[in-house]
Amino acid sequence: MPVDLTPSQALGLWHAVTLQQVQEDGRDLTLRQLAILLEIYLVPPPHTVRGLAAKLGVTKPVITRALDTMGELGLVTRVRDERDRRNVIIKRTVDGALYLERLGDLIIAKGRTQPL
């Protein structure tokens, strides 16, 4: 369903969502980490460090650092690809799925209550 927002309204919604996320969720993900998390959960797997680096236009070490933090937070896990040991496969977790489900619910709620 398309939503018609002015740039100012869209930024107001993003502001309200991010402000509440910072206030209520101690994980405080960076924009890059959030983009990686959304890629992993919204695009069908498999996901590799190499593939994520290409998709985001950054180096593999940048993705690795982001995944280190996200792994410590329980949002993703990593395993070696048994078919090609050079590849690292990024896996979804229940905590990561719940985090994004709550974020989606928050966006919907703020979208309904944010003055336009």
N, C-alpha and C positions, 0 to 999 in steps of 0.2 A: 504494500500500500504506500503510494508516494506521499510524502509530507512536504508541504510548501512552507519553508522558513526563509526569512531574510538572513543575510550573513550575521547580522547583529543578534537575531533570535537564536540562530544555531550556536553562536558563541556563548550566549547566555545559558543555553541548555548544557553545553559542554562544561561551562564554568560550574554550574550547579551540581552536575554529576561528579566532576573531579573534586570539588570542594568536599562533598559528602564522603567520597571514597577516602580522601586523606584523613578526614575526621574520624571515620568509623572503621577503617581497615588498616591495620598496622603494617601491611606488606609494602605499601607505597611503591608500586611498580613504576619504572620509567616508561616513557612513551615507546621506546624501542622494545622493552620487555613485553609491554602490552600488545604491540604489533606482532611479535613472535608468538605470543600465547594465542592470539586470535587466529593467526595463520595455522597453528597446530590444531586448533579445535574446530575451525570452520571449513578448512580445506581437507578433503580426504587424505589419509596417510598413504604411503609412508612419508615421513619428514626426516631429512638428514641435515647435519650441520652445513654441509656443502650446499644443499638445496635452499636452506633458509638464508645463507649468506648471499647466494645469487638473487633470490627473491627480494631481499631488502637492500641489495646493492652495497653490502659491507663485507669485510673480511671474515674468514672463519674464526679467528681469535676473538673478534667482537661478538659473534654469536656464542662462542664457547663461554665467554665471561658472563653474558646475559643468562645463559642456561645454567651456569654454576649457581648464580643467585636464585633463579627460579626453581632449581632442584632443591636447594636448601629450604625454600619455602614450601616444598611439596607440590608444586604446580605442574611439574613435568619430571620424567625420569629419562635416562639414556641407557641404551644397550648397544653393544657391538653387533653389527650385521653379520650373522653367521655365514651368509653367502659371500660377502666381501668384507673381510675384517678391517679394511681401511675406512669403511663407513660407520658412522655412529647414528643409530636410529633414535629419534626423540619420540617418547611415548606419552600419552595423556595419563592423567591421574584423576581419581575421584575428587580430590581437593581442587584441582585445576578446573574441572567441570563445574563444581559448585561455585567457585569464585566467579566464573564467567556467567553462570546462571543468575547469581545475585546481582552482578553488574548489569546484565540485561534487564532484570526486574527494576533496578534503580533507574536506568535510562527511561524505561516506560513510565514509571511513577513520576519522575521529574518532567517528562514530556507532557504528562497530563496536568501537572500542577504549576508548571512554569508559566508566568504571565507572558503572553505573546503580544 
